[in-house]
Amino acid sequence: MSPTRKRINRLPFLQWLAIETGLIVVLSLAWYTESRLAGYSAFVGGLIYVIPNAYFAHRMYRFEGARNAHLVVGNMFRAETVKLALTAVFFAAVFILMEPVHVPALLFTFAVMVALSPLLRWFIRPQPQR
Amino acid sequence: MEMVFIAAALIIGLGALGAGIGFGLLGGKLLESTARQPELGNQLQTKAFIMAGLLDAVPMIGVGIAMYLIFVVAG
């Protein structure tokens, strides 16, 4: 039996992306007061979090419903693996290719985004489709 | 210098171990509870999604610090 792909939840992807991007811009502007490099590094640090996280959310909600629970869990494991790998690759690419880089700004923005993301998911949850 | 690589390996390895155990428990409980109450399947999936964000916070930051150690401190 092929799994059904009927959508049950409405994913607030655009809302999440807009709020996360707004947060990155605010943090980048805050770091920009120290130096231009710090602002740029903070923006890149935020993007390193947002891109793998968007992939994770997309992959986790590929299947929905009790009938597809095994596919949901399988996709969750794969999405988490890819998310961690993408994060490592992005960090490595930034540290190798981006010269110079303001490391405190980069890591601080990344850590703030990581800490705030579950709160964002909690306050703006996927809503059941009517 | 070797100690830096050992530190990075420990950060990534222990982070991956913790995330693996946590996701195993989370996925197992999601399957269990969905089998018990199938009508709550989509709500449980949303809750698992929120918990996944909390669960992978520390390994994600660990990956960032480990990459910094490997490519900036040791590099």
N, CA and C atoms of all chains as a GROMACS GRO file, in nm:
protein
  615
    1MET      N    1   0.084  -0.119   0.000
    1MET     CA    2   0.000   0.000   0.000
    1MET      C    3   0.088   0.124   0.000
    2SER      N    4   0.064   0.212  -0.094
    2SER     CA    5   0.147   0.331  -0.099
    2SER      C    6   0.099   0.432   0.006
    3PRO      N    7   0.194   0.502   0.070
    3PRO     CA    8   0.154   0.596   0.175
    3PRO      C    9   0.079   0.716   0.118
    4THR      N   10  -0.023   0.758   0.189
    4THR     CA   11  -0.098   0.876   0.143
    4THR      C   12  -0.020   1.001   0.180
    5ARG      N   13  -0.027   1.104   0.097
    5ARG     CA   14   0.046   1.227   0.127
    5ARG      C   15  -0.051   1.342   0.148
    6LYS      N   16  -0.172   1.307   0.196
    6LYS     CA   17  -0.269   1.412   0.222
    6LYS      C   18  -0.222   1.495   0.341
    7ARG      N   19  -0.226   1.627   0.328
    7ARG     CA   20  -0.175   1.714   0.434
    7ARG      C   21  -0.282   1.736   0.541
    8ILE      N   22  -0.245   1.714   0.667
    8ILE     CA   23  -0.337   1.732   0.778
    8ILE      C   24  -0.310   1.866   0.846
    9ASN      N   25  -0.180   1.895   0.865
    9ASN     CA   26  -0.143   2.021   0.930
    9ASN      C   27  -0.105   2.125   0.827
   10ARG      N   28  -0.135   2.252   0.860
   10ARG     CA   29  -0.089   2.362   0.775
   10ARG      C   30   0.040   2.413   0.837
   11LEU      N   31   0.149   2.398   0.763
   11LEU     CA   32   0.279   2.438   0.816
   11LEU      C   33   0.300   2.588   0.800
   12PRO      N   34   0.330   2.659   0.909
   12PRO     CA   35   0.355   2.803   0.896
   12PRO      C   36   0.500   2.832   0.854
   13PHE      N   37   0.541   2.776   0.741
   13PHE     CA   38   0.679   2.789   0.693
   13PHE      C   39   0.718   2.935   0.675
   14LEU      N   40   0.631   3.010   0.606
   14LEU     CA   41   0.664   3.149   0.575
   14LEU      C   42   0.675   3.233   0.702
   15GLN      N   43   0.584   3.207   0.797
   15GLN     CA   44   0.590   3.280   0.924
   15GLN      C   45   0.720   3.251   0.997
   16TRP      N   46   0.756   3.122   1.004
   16TRP     CA   47   0.882   3.083   1.070
   16TRP      C   48   1.000   3.151   1.004
   17LEU      N   49   1.004   3.142   0.871
   17LEU     CA   50   1.118   3.199   0.799
   17LEU      C   51   1.125   3.350   0.818
   18ALA      N   52   1.008   3.416   0.812
   18ALA     CA   53   1.006   3.562   0.825
   18ALA      C   54   1.055   3.603   0.964
   19ILE      N   55   1.006   3.534   1.068
   19ILE     CA   56   1.047   3.572   1.205
   19ILE      C   57   1.195   3.541   1.228
   20GLU      N   58   1.240   3.424   1.178
   20GLU     CA   59   1.380   3.389   1.197
   20GLU      C   60   1.471   3.488   1.122
   21THR      N   61   1.432   3.524   1.000
   21THR     CA   62   1.512   3.620   0.924
   21THR      C   63   1.513   3.757   0.994
   22GLY      N   64   1.397   3.797   1.047
   22GLY     CA   65   1.391   3.923   1.122
   22GLY      C   66   1.484   3.922   1.243
   23LEU      N   67   1.483   3.808   1.314
   23LEU     CA   68   1.572   3.795   1.430
   23LEU      C   69   1.719   3.806   1.390
   24ILE      N   70   1.752   3.739   1.279
   24ILE     CA   71   1.892   3.744   1.231
   24ILE      C   72   1.931   3.887   1.198
   25VAL      N   73   1.841   3.959   1.131
   25VAL     CA   74   1.870   4.097   1.092
   25VAL      C   75   1.891   4.184   1.217
   26VAL      N   76   1.805   4.165   1.318
   26VAL     CA   77   1.818   4.243   1.443
   26VAL      C   78   1.952   4.214   1.510
   27LEU      N   79   1.986   4.084   1.521
   27LEU     CA   80   2.113   4.048   1.584
   27LEU      C   81   2.232   4.100   1.504
   28SER      N   82   2.220   4.092   1.370
   28SER     CA   83   2.329   4.142   1.285
   28SER      C   84   2.348   4.293   1.303
   29LEU      N   85   2.236   4.365   1.312
   29LEU     CA   86   2.246   4.510   1.332
   29LEU      C   87   2.309   4.541   1.468
   30ALA      N   88   2.274   4.458   1.569
   30ALA     CA   89   2.333   4.479   1.701
   30ALA      C   90   2.484   4.458   1.695
   31TRP      N   91   2.527   4.355   1.622
   31TRP     CA   92   2.672   4.330   1.610
   31TRP      C   93   2.738   4.430   1.517
   32TYR      N   94   2.659   4.487   1.426
   32TYR     CA   95   2.714   4.584   1.330
   32TYR      C   96   2.767   4.708   1.402
   33THR      N   97   2.709   4.735   1.522
   33THR     CA   98   2.757   4.852   1.597
   33THR      C   99   2.902   4.832   1.643
   34GLU      N  100   2.944   4.705   1.656
   34GLU     CA  101   3.084   4.680   1.694
   34GLU      C  102   3.175   4.695   1.573
   35SER      N  103   3.142   4.623   1.466
   35SER     CA  104   3.218   4.640   1.341
   35SER      C  105   3.135   4.581   1.227
   36ARG      N  106   3.173   4.619   1.106
   36ARG     CA  107   3.101   4.570   0.989
   36ARG      C  108   3.119   4.418   0.975
   37LEU      N  109   3.242   4.374   1.003
   37LEU     CA  110   3.272   4.230   0.994
   37LEU      C  111   3.188   4.150   1.094
   38ALA      N  112   3.171   4.206   1.215
   38ALA     CA  113   3.091   4.135   1.316
   38ALA      C  114   2.945   4.122   1.271
   39GLY      N  115   2.890   4.228   1.212
   39GLY     CA  116   2.753   4.223   1.163
   39GLY      C  117   2.735   4.119   1.053
   40TYR      N  118   2.831   4.117   0.961
   40TYR     CA  119   2.828   4.020   0.851
   40TYR      C  120   2.841   3.878   0.904
   41SER      N  121   2.934   3.858   0.999
   41SER     CA  122   2.954   3.724   1.057
   41SER      C  123   2.828   3.678   1.132
   42ALA      N  124   2.764   3.772   1.203
   42ALA     CA  125   2.642   3.737   1.275
   42ALA      C  126   2.533   3.693   1.177
   43PHE      N  127   2.522   3.762   1.065
   43PHE     CA  128   2.422   3.724   0.964
   43PHE      C  129   2.449   3.584   0.910
   44VAL      N  130   2.577   3.557   0.882
   44VAL     CA  131   2.613   3.424   0.830
   44VAL      C  132   2.585   3.316   0.936
   45GLY      N  133   2.615   3.347   1.063
   45GLY     CA  134   2.587   3.253   1.173
   45GLY      C  135   2.439   3.219   1.181
   46GLY      N  136   2.354   3.319   1.161
   46GLY     CA  137   2.209   3.293   1.162
   46GLY      C  138   2.166   3.207   1.046
   47LEU      N  139   2.224   3.236   0.929
   47LEU     CA  140   2.187   3.156   0.809
   47LEU      C  141   2.230   3.011   0.824
   48ILE      N  142   2.345   2.989   0.891
   48ILE     CA  143   2.392   2.850   0.911
   48ILE      C  144   2.288   2.772   0.990
   49TYR      N  145   2.214   2.839   1.077
   49TYR     CA  146   2.109   2.767   1.150
   49TYR      C  147   1.981   2.753   1.068
   50VAL      N  148   1.940   2.861   1.002
   50VAL     CA  149   1.807   2.865   0.940
   50VAL      C  150   1.795   2.766   0.823
   51ILE      N  151   1.899   2.753   0.742
   51ILE     CA  152   1.888   2.668   0.622
   51ILE      C  153   1.871   2.519   0.660
   52PRO      N  154   1.960   2.461   0.745
   52PRO     CA  155   1.935   2.320   0.783
   52PRO      C  156   1.804   2.301   0.859
   53ASN      N  157   1.765   2.402   0.938
   53ASN     CA  158   1.641   2.390   1.014
   53ASN      C  159   1.518   2.387   0.922
   54ALA      N  160   1.522   2.468   0.817
   54ALA     CA  161   1.412   2.469   0.721
   54ALA      C  162   1.403   2.332   0.652
   55TYR      N  163   1.519   2.275   0.619
   55TYR     CA  164   1.520   2.141   0.559
   55TYR      C  165   1.459   2.038   0.655
   56PHE      N  166   1.496   2.050   0.784
   56PHE     CA  167   1.445   1.956   0.884
   56PHE      C  168   1.292   1.963   0.893
   57ALA      N  169   1.240   2.086   0.900
   57ALA     CA  170   1.094   2.103   0.911
   57ALA      C  171   1.024   2.048   0.787
   58HIS      N  172   1.081   2.078   0.670
   58HIS     CA  173   1.020   2.029   0.545
   58HIS      C  174   1.018   1.877   0.541
   59ARG      N  175   1.130   1.817   0.581
   59ARG     CA  176   1.143   1.671   0.572
   59ARG      C  177   1.055   1.601   0.675
   60MET      N  178   1.046   1.662   0.795
   60MET     CA  179   0.969   1.597   0.901
   60MET      C  180   0.820   1.597   0.868
   61TYR      N  181   0.773   1.698   0.796
   61TYR     CA  182   0.630   1.705   0.764
   61TYR      C  183   0.598   1.655   0.624
   62ARG      N  184   0.687   1.571   0.571
   62ARG     CA  185   0.655   1.512   0.439
   62ARG      C  186   0.539   1.416   0.450
   63PHE      N  187   0.535   1.342   0.560
   63PHE     CA  188   0.425   1.248   0.584
   63PHE      C  189   0.356   1.286   0.714
   64GLU      N  190   0.228   1.259   0.719
   64GLU     CA  191   0.151   1.293   0.839
   64GLU      C  192   0.047   1.185   0.867
   65GLY      N  193  -0.003   1.188   0.991
   65GLY     CA  194  -0.114   1.098   1.025
   65GLY      C  195  -0.066   0.968   1.087
   66ALA      N  196  -0.157   0.903   1.158
   66ALA     CA  197  -0.124   0.780   1.230
   66ALA      C  198  -0.085   0.667   1.136
   67ARG      N  199  -0.147   0.665   1.016
   67ARG     CA  200  -0.120   0.556   0.922
   67ARG      C  201   0.026   0.560   0.873
   68ASN      N  202   0.083   0.680   0.872
   68ASN     CA  203   0.220   0.697   0.822
   68ASN      C  204   0.320   0.720   0.934
   69ALA      N  205   0.287   0.676   1.057
   69ALA     CA  206   0.373   0.709   1.173
   69ALA      C  207   0.515   0.656   1.153
   70HIS      N  208   0.528   0.536   1.095
   70HIS     CA  209   0.662   0.480   1.076
   70HIS      C  210   0.742   0.565   0.978
   71LEU      N  211   0.675   0.621   0.876
   71LEU     CA  212   0.745   0.707   0.780
   71LEU      C  213   0.784   0.840   0.844
   72VAL      N  214   0.697   0.889   0.933
   72VAL     CA  215   0.727   1.015   1.004
   72VAL      C  216   0.855   0.998   1.086
   73VAL      N  217   0.862   0.888   1.162
   73VAL     CA  218   0.978   0.866   1.249
   73VAL      C  219   1.105   0.844   1.165
   74GLY      N  220   1.094   0.765   1.058
   74GLY     CA  221   1.209   0.744   0.969
   74GLY      C  222   1.259   0.874   0.910
   75ASN      N  223   1.164   0.956   0.864
   75ASN     CA  224   1.203   1.086   0.806
   75ASN      C  225   1.263   1.177   0.911
   76MET      N  226   1.214   1.168   1.036
   76MET     CA  227   1.269   1.252   1.142
   76MET      C  228   1.416   1.216   1.166
   77PHE      N  229   1.448   1.087   1.171
   77PHE     CA  230   1.586   1.046   1.193
   77PHE      C  231   1.676   1.093   1.078
   78ARG      N  232   1.628   1.072   0.955
   78ARG     CA  233   1.710   1.112   0.839
   78ARG      C  234   1.727   1.263   0.835
   79ALA      N  235   1.619   1.334   0.864
   79ALA     CA  236   1.627   1.481   0.861
   79ALA      C  237   1.725   1.532   0.965
   80GLU      N  238   1.726   1.471   1.084
   80GLU     CA  239   1.818   1.516   1.188
   80GLU      C  240   1.963   1.489   1.148
   81THR      N  241   1.988   1.372   1.088
   81THR     CA  242   2.124   1.340   1.044
   81THR      C  243   2.172   1.441   0.940
   82VAL      N  244   2.086   1.468   0.842
   82VAL     CA  245   2.124   1.562   0.736
   82VAL      C  246   2.141   1.702   0.793
   83LYS      N  247   2.056   1.737   0.890
   83LYS     CA  248   2.066   1.870   0.951
   83LYS      C  249   2.201   1.889   1.020
   84LEU      N  250   2.242   1.790   1.100
   84LEU     CA  251   2.371   1.800   1.168
   84LEU      C  252   2.486   1.803   1.067
   85ALA      N  253   2.476   1.720   0.963
   85ALA     CA  254   2.582   1.716   0.862
   85ALA      C  255   2.590   1.849   0.787
   86LEU      N  256   2.473   1.905   0.751
   86LEU     CA  257   2.472   2.034   0.680
   86LEU      C  258   2.532   2.144   0.767
   87THR      N  259   2.498   2.141   0.898
   87THR     CA  260   2.554   2.242   0.989
   87THR      C  261   2.706   2.231   0.993
   88ALA      N  262   2.757   2.108   1.005
   88ALA     CA  263   2.903   2.089   1.009
   88ALA      C  264   2.968   2.138   0.880
   89VAL      N  265   2.906   2.105   0.766
   89VAL     CA  266   2.962   2.146   0.636
   89VAL      C  267   2.960   2.298   0.623
   90PHE      N  268   2.850   2.361   0.663
   90PHE     CA  269   2.841   2.508   0.653
   90PHE      C  270   2.945   2.575   0.743
   91PHE      N  271   2.960   2.524   0.866
   91PHE     CA  272   3.061   2.583   0.956
   91PHE      C  273   3.201   2.566   0.896
   92ALA      N  274   3.230   2.445   0.846
   92ALA     CA  275   3.362   2.420   0.787
   92ALA      C  276   3.384   2.514   0.668
   93ALA      N  277   3.282   2.529   0.584
   93ALA     CA  278   3.295   2.616   0.466
   93ALA      C  279   3.320   2.760   0.508
   94VAL      N  280   3.249   2.806   0.612
   94VAL     CA  281   3.267   2.945   0.657
   94VAL      C  282   3.408   2.964   0.712
   95PHE      N  283   3.454   2.868   0.795
   95PHE     CA  284   3.586   2.886   0.856
   95PHE      C  285   3.698   2.874   0.753
   96ILE      N  286   3.676   2.797   0.646
   96ILE     CA  287   3.780   2.782   0.544
   96ILE      C  288   3.774   2.895   0.442
   97LEU      N  289   3.653   2.924   0.394
   97LEU     CA  290   3.640   3.015   0.279
   97LEU      C  291   3.624   3.162   0.319
   98MET      N  292   3.563   3.187   0.435
   98MET     CA  293   3.535   3.326   0.472
   98MET      C  294   3.650   3.378   0.558
   99GLU      N  295   3.728   3.465   0.501
   99GLU     CA  296   3.846   3.515   0.571
   99GLU      C  297   3.848   3.667   0.563
  100PRO      N  298   3.847   3.742   0.670
  100PRO     CA  299   3.842   3.701   0.811
  100PRO      C  300   3.699   3.680   0.856
  101VAL      N  301   3.684   3.622   0.974
  101VAL     CA  302   3.550   3.602   1.030
  101VAL      C  303   3.552   3.639   1.179
  102HIS      N  304   3.445   3.703   1.224
  102HIS     CA  305   3.435   3.740   1.365
  102HIS      C  306   3.366   3.624   1.437
  103VAL      N  307   3.448   3.537   1.498
  103VAL     CA  308   3.395   3.411   1.553
  103VAL      C  309   3.293   3.432   1.666
  104PRO      N  310   3.316   3.524   1.763
  104PRO     CA  311   3.214   3.540   1.868
  104PRO      C  312   3.077   3.579   1.812
  105ALA      N  313   3.076   3.669   1.713
  105ALA     CA  314   2.947   3.710   1.654
  105ALA      C  315   2.880   3.592   1.584
  106LEU      N  316   2.959   3.515   1.511
  106LEU     CA  317   2.906   3.399   1.436
  106LEU      C  318   2.845   3.297   1.532
  107LEU      N  319   2.923   3.258   1.635
  107LEU     CA  320   2.875   3.154   1.726
  107LEU      C  321   2.763   3.205   1.817
  108PHE      N  322   2.770   3.334   1.856
  108PHE     CA  323   2.665   3.388   1.943
  108PHE      C  324   2.530   3.389   1.870
  109THR      N  325   2.531   3.439   1.746
  109THR     CA  326   2.404   3.444   1.670
  109THR      C  327   2.351   3.303   1.647
  110PHE      N  328   2.441   3.211   1.614
  110PHE     CA  329   2.400   3.072   1.593
  110PHE      C  330   2.336   3.015   1.720
  111ALA      N  331   2.403   3.037   1.835
  111ALA     CA  332   2.352   2.983   1.961
  111ALA      C  333   2.217   3.046   1.998
  112VAL      N  334   2.204   3.176   1.975
  112VAL     CA  335   2.076   3.243   2.006
  112VAL      C  336   1.964   3.186   1.919
  113MET      N  337   1.993   3.165   1.791
  113MET     CA  338   1.891   3.109   1.702
  113MET      C  339   1.853   2.968   1.744
  114VAL      N  340   1.954   2.888   1.784
  114VAL     CA  341   1.926   2.751   1.830
  114VAL      C  342   1.837   2.754   1.954
  115ALA      N  343   1.865   2.847   2.045
  115ALA     CA  344   1.788   2.853   2.170
  115ALA      C  345   1.646   2.905   2.146
  116LEU      N  346   1.630   2.998   2.051
  116LEU     CA  347   1.499   3.059   2.030
  116LEU      C  348   1.407   2.977   1.939
  117SER      N  349   1.467   2.888   1.861
  117SER     CA  350   1.388   2.814   1.763
  117SER      C  351   1.276   2.728   1.825
  118PRO      N  352   1.304   2.651   1.934
  118PRO     CA  353   1.194   2.575   1.994
  118PRO      C  354   1.082   2.664   2.046
  119LEU      N  355   1.118   2.784   2.098
  119LEU     CA  356   1.016   2.878   2.144
  119LEU      C  357   0.929   2.923   2.027
  120LEU      N  358   0.994   2.949   1.916
  120LEU     CA  359   0.921   2.992   1.796
  120LEU      C  360   0.826   2.882   1.749
  121ARG      N  361   0.875   2.758   1.752
  121ARG     CA  362   0.790   2.644   1.712
  121ARG      C  363   0.675   2.626   1.810
  122TRP      N  364   0.700   2.658   1.936
  122TRP     CA  365   0.596   2.643   2.038
  122TRP      C  366   0.486   2.748   2.018
  123PHE      N  367   0.527   2.873   1.993
  123PHE     CA  368   0.428   2.980   1.981
  123PHE      C  369   0.356   2.980   1.846
  124ILE      N  370   0.428   2.940   1.740
  124ILE     CA  371   0.363   2.935   1.608
  124ILE      C  372   0.365   2.789   1.565
  125ARG      N  373   0.265   2.714   1.607
  125ARG     CA  374   0.260   2.570   1.580
  125ARG      C  375   0.191   2.542   1.447
  126PRO      N  376   0.221   2.427   1.387
  126PRO     CA  377   0.142   2.386   1.270
  126PRO      C  378  -0.004   2.368   1.312
  127GLN      N  379  -0.094   2.430   1.237
  127GLN     CA  380  -0.237   2.424   1.271
  127GLN      C  381  -0.307   2.316   1.190
  128PRO      N  382  -0.403   2.245   1.252
  128PRO     CA  383  -0.480   2.147   1.175
  128PRO      C  384  -0.559   2.217   1.064
  129GLN      N  385  -0.559   2.156   0.945
  129GLN     CA  386  -0.630   2.217   0.833
  129GLN      C  387  -0.779   2.192   0.843
  130ARG      N  388  -0.857   2.295   0.819
  130ARG     CA  389  -1.003   2.281   0.828
  130ARG      C  390  -1.058   2.234   0.694
  131MET      N  391   4.864   2.013   2.008
  131MET     CA  392   4.770   2.027   1.896
  131MET      C  393   4.676   1.906   1.884
  132GLU      N  394   4.733   1.787   1.918
  132GLU     CA  395   4.649   1.666   1.906
  132GLU      C  396   4.531   1.673   2.003
  133MET      N  397   4.556   1.741   2.116
  133MET     CA  398   4.449   1.750   2.217
  133MET      C  399   4.327   1.825   2.162
  134VAL      N  400   4.352   1.920   2.071
  134VAL     CA  401   4.240   1.996   2.012
  134VAL      C  402   4.152   1.902   1.930
  135PHE      N  403   4.217   1.816   1.853
  135PHE     CA  404   4.139   1.721   1.771
  135PHE      C  405   4.064   1.622   1.859
  136ILE      N  406   4.131   1.580   1.969
  136ILE     CA  407   4.063   1.487   2.061
  136ILE      C  408   3.941   1.556   2.124
  137ALA      N  409   3.960   1.684   2.161
  137ALA     CA  410   3.848   1.759   2.219
  137ALA      C  411   3.733   1.771   2.120
  138ALA      N  412   3.766   1.804   1.994
  138ALA     CA  413   3.661   1.817   1.891
  138ALA      C  414   3.590   1.683   1.869
  139ALA      N  415   3.669   1.576   1.866
  139ALA     CA  416   3.610   1.443   1.847
  139ALA      C  417   3.517   1.407   1.962
  140LEU      N  418   3.559   1.442   2.085
  140LEU     CA  419   3.474   1.414   2.202
  140LEU      C  420   3.344   1.495   2.196
  141ILE      N  421   3.358   1.623   2.158
  141ILE     CA  422   3.237   1.709   2.151
  141ILE      C  423   3.138   1.652   2.049
  142ILE      N  424   3.188   1.621   1.929
  142ILE     CA  425   3.098   1.571   1.824
  142ILE      C  426   3.044   1.432   1.862
  143GLY      N  427   3.134   1.346   1.911
  143GLY     CA  428   3.094   1.207   1.942
  143GLY      C  429   2.992   1.200   2.053
  144LEU      N  430   3.019   1.271   2.164
  144LEU     CA  431   2.924   1.265   2.276
  144LEU      C  432   2.793   1.336   2.241
  145GLY      N  433   2.804   1.444   2.162
  145GLY     CA  434   2.682   1.512   2.117
  145GLY      C  435   2.598   1.421   2.031
  146ALA      N  436   2.664   1.349   1.940
  146ALA     CA  437   2.591   1.256   1.851
  146ALA      C  438   2.529   1.142   1.932
  147LEU      N  439   2.604   1.095   2.034
  147LEU     CA  440   2.551   0.987   2.118
  147LEU      C  441   2.424   1.032   2.192
  148GLY      N  442   2.433   1.152   2.251
  148GLY     CA  443   2.317   1.205   2.323
  148GLY      C  444   2.198   1.227   2.230
  149ALA      N  445   2.226   1.286   2.114
  149ALA     CA  446   2.118   1.310   2.018
  149ALA      C  447   2.058   1.178   1.970
  150GLY      N  448   2.143   1.078   1.949
  150GLY     CA  449   2.094   0.948   1.904
  150GLY      C  450   2.002   0.884   2.006
  151ILE      N  451   2.046   0.885   2.133
  151ILE     CA  452   1.963   0.827   2.239
  151ILE      C  453   1.831   0.904   2.250
  152GLY      N  454   1.843   1.037   2.249
  152GLY     CA  455   1.723   1.120   2.264
  152GLY      C  456   1.626   1.100   2.150
  153PHE      N  457   1.676   1.097   2.027
  153PHE     CA  458   1.586   1.080   1.913
  153PHE      C  459   1.528   0.939   1.909
  154GLY      N  460   1.607   0.841   1.955
  154GLY     CA  461   1.553   0.705   1.963
  154GLY      C  462   1.435   0.699   2.058
  155LEU      N  463   1.453   0.760   2.176
  155LEU     CA  464   1.342   0.761   2.274
  155LEU      C  465   1.223   0.839   2.220
  156LEU      N  466   1.252   0.956   2.160
  156LEU     CA  467   1.143   1.041   2.108
  156LEU      C  468   1.064   0.969   1.999
  157GLY      N  469   1.138   0.908   1.905
  157GLY     CA  470   1.071   0.836   1.795
  157GLY      C  471   0.992   0.717   1.846
  158GLY      N  472   1.051   0.644   1.943
  158GLY     CA  473   0.983   0.528   2.000
  158GLY      C  474   0.854   0.568   2.070
  159LYS      N  475   0.862   0.675   2.149
  159LYS     CA  476   0.741   0.722   2.220
  159LYS      C  477   0.637   0.774   2.121
  160LEU      N  478   0.684   0.838   2.014
  160LEU     CA  479   0.588   0.889   1.914
  160LEU      C  480   0.512   0.773   1.849
  161LEU      N  481   0.586   0.667   1.814
  161LEU     CA  482   0.520   0.550   1.754
  161LEU      C  483   0.423   0.486   1.852
  162GLU      N  484   0.471   0.471   1.977
  162GLU     CA  485   0.390   0.408   2.081
  162GLU      C  486   0.259   0.483   2.103
  163SER      N  487   0.273   0.616   2.122
  163SER     CA  488   0.154   0.695   2.154
  163SER      C  489   0.061   0.708   2.033
  164THR      N  490   0.118   0.710   1.912
  164THR     CA  491   0.034   0.716   1.792
  164THR      C  492  -0.044   0.586   1.775
  165ALA      N  493   0.022   0.474   1.810
  165ALA     CA  494  -0.049   0.345   1.802
  165ALA      C  495  -0.160   0.337   1.906
  166ARG      N  496  -0.134   0.399   2.022
  166ARG     CA  497  -0.234   0.396   2.129
  166ARG      C  498  -0.355   0.484   2.096
  167GLN      N  499  -0.327   0.604   2.045
  167GLN     CA  500  -0.436   0.698   2.013
  167GLN      C  501  -0.414   0.757   1.873
  168PRO      N  502  -0.454   0.684   1.770
  168PRO     CA  503  -0.427   0.729   1.631
  168PRO      C  504  -0.491   0.864   1.598
  169GLU      N  505  -0.600   0.898   1.665
  169GLU     CA  506  -0.667   1.025   1.632
  169GLU      C  507  -0.584   1.146   1.675
  170LEU      N  508  -0.488   1.124   1.764
  170LEU     CA  509  -0.402   1.234   1.808
  170LEU      C  510  -0.271   1.239   1.730
  171GLY      N  511  -0.262   1.162   1.622
  171GLY     CA  512  -0.136   1.148   1.548
  171GLY      C  513  -0.072   1.279   1.507
  172ASN      N  514  -0.153   1.371   1.450
  172ASN     CA  515  -0.091   1.496   1.401
  172ASN      C  516  -0.049   1.588   1.515
  173GLN      N  517  -0.126   1.586   1.627
  173GLN     CA  518  -0.085   1.667   1.743
  173GLN      C  519   0.044   1.614   1.804
  174LEU      N  520   0.054   1.480   1.810
  174LEU     CA  521   0.174   1.419   1.866
  174LEU      C  522   0.295   1.449   1.777
  175GLN      N  523   0.272   1.451   1.646
  175GLN     CA  524   0.382   1.482   1.554
  175GLN      C  525   0.432   1.625   1.576
  176THR      N  526   0.339   1.717   1.598
  176THR     CA  527   0.378   1.856   1.625
  176THR      C  528   0.458   1.866   1.755
  177LYS      N  529   0.414   1.793   1.857
  177LYS     CA  530   0.486   1.796   1.985
  177LYS      C  531   0.624   1.733   1.970
  178ALA      N  532   0.634   1.625   1.891
  178ALA     CA  533   0.764   1.563   1.867
  178ALA      C  534   0.856   1.660   1.792
  179PHE      N  535   0.797   1.737   1.701
  179PHE     CA  536   0.875   1.836   1.625
  179PHE      C  537   0.932   1.944   1.719
  180ILE      N  538   0.851   1.988   1.814
  180ILE     CA  539   0.898   2.089   1.910
  180ILE      C  540   1.008   2.029   1.999
  181MET      N  541   0.986   1.906   2.045
  181MET     CA  542   1.086   1.841   2.130
  181MET      C  543   1.216   1.816   2.056
  182ALA      N  544   1.205   1.788   1.925
  182ALA     CA  545   1.326   1.766   1.845
  182ALA      C  546   1.412   1.891   1.843
  183GLY      N  547   1.346   2.008   1.841
  183GLY     CA  548   1.421   2.134   1.844
  183GLY      C  549   1.497   2.152   1.974
  184LEU      N  550   1.434   2.112   2.086
  184LEU     CA  551   1.503   2.121   2.216
  184LEU      C  552   1.617   2.020   2.223
  185LEU      N  553   1.590   1.902   2.165
  185LEU     CA  554   1.684   1.790   2.177
  185LEU      C  555   1.813   1.815   2.102
  186ASP      N  556   1.804   1.876   1.983
  186ASP     CA  557   1.926   1.890   1.903
  186ASP      C  558   1.997   2.023   1.925
  187ALA      N  559   1.953   2.100   2.026
  187ALA     CA  560   2.017   2.230   2.050
  187ALA      C  561   2.164   2.212   2.091
  188VAL      N  562   2.187   2.126   2.189
  188VAL     CA  563   2.324   2.110   2.241
  188VAL      C  564   2.418   2.047   2.137
  189PRO      N  565   2.378   1.936   2.068
  189PRO     CA  566   2.466   1.884   1.963
  189PRO      C  567   2.496   1.985   1.852
  190MET      N  568   2.397   2.070   1.817
  190MET     CA  569   2.420   2.169   1.711
  190MET      C  570   2.527   2.270   1.754
  191ILE      N  571   2.516   2.319   1.877
  191ILE     CA  572   2.616   2.414   1.926
  191ILE      C  573   2.751   2.344   1.938
  192GLY      N  574   2.748   2.217   1.978
  192GLY     CA  575   2.871   2.138   1.987
  192GLY      C  576   2.940   2.125   1.852
  193VAL      N  577   2.861   2.103   1.748
  193VAL     CA  578   2.917   2.093   1.612
  193VAL      C  579   2.986   2.224   1.574
  194GLY      N  580   2.920   2.337   1.606
  194GLY     CA  581   2.979   2.467   1.575
  194GLY      C  582   3.111   2.488   1.645
  195ILE      N  583   3.114   2.456   1.775
  195ILE     CA  584   3.238   2.475   1.852
  195ILE      C  585   3.347   2.379   1.805
  196ALA      N  586   3.308   2.255   1.772
  196ALA     CA  587   3.407   2.158   1.724
  196ALA      C  588   3.467   2.202   1.590
  197MET      N  589   3.384   2.256   1.501
  197MET     CA  590   3.437   2.304   1.373
  197MET      C  591   3.531   2.422   1.394
  198TYR      N  592   3.496   2.507   1.492
  198TYR     CA  593   3.584   2.619   1.526
  198TYR      C  594   3.719   2.566   1.575
  199LEU      N  595   3.715   2.465   1.662
  199LEU     CA  596   3.840   2.407   1.714
  199LEU      C  597   3.924   2.348   1.601
  200ILE      N  598   3.858   2.275   1.511
  200ILE     CA  599   3.932   2.206   1.405
  200ILE      C  600   3.990   2.305   1.304
  201PHE      N  601   3.907   2.399   1.258
  201PHE     CA  602   3.949   2.480   1.143
  201PHE      C  603   4.013   2.613   1.182
  202VAL      N  604   3.988   2.662   1.303
  202VAL     CA  605   4.047   2.791   1.341
  202VAL      C  606   4.158   2.772   1.445
  203VAL      N  607   4.128   2.701   1.553
  203VAL     CA  608   4.229   2.686   1.659
  203VAL      C  609   4.345   2.598   1.611
  204ALA      N  610   4.310   2.482   1.551
  204ALA     CA  611   4.416   2.391   1.506
  204ALA      C  612   4.464   2.423   1.364
  205GLY      N  613   4.383   2.492   1.287
  205GLY     CA  614   4.414   2.511   1.145
  205GLY      C  615   4.509   2.622   1.115
   0.00000   0.00000   0.00000
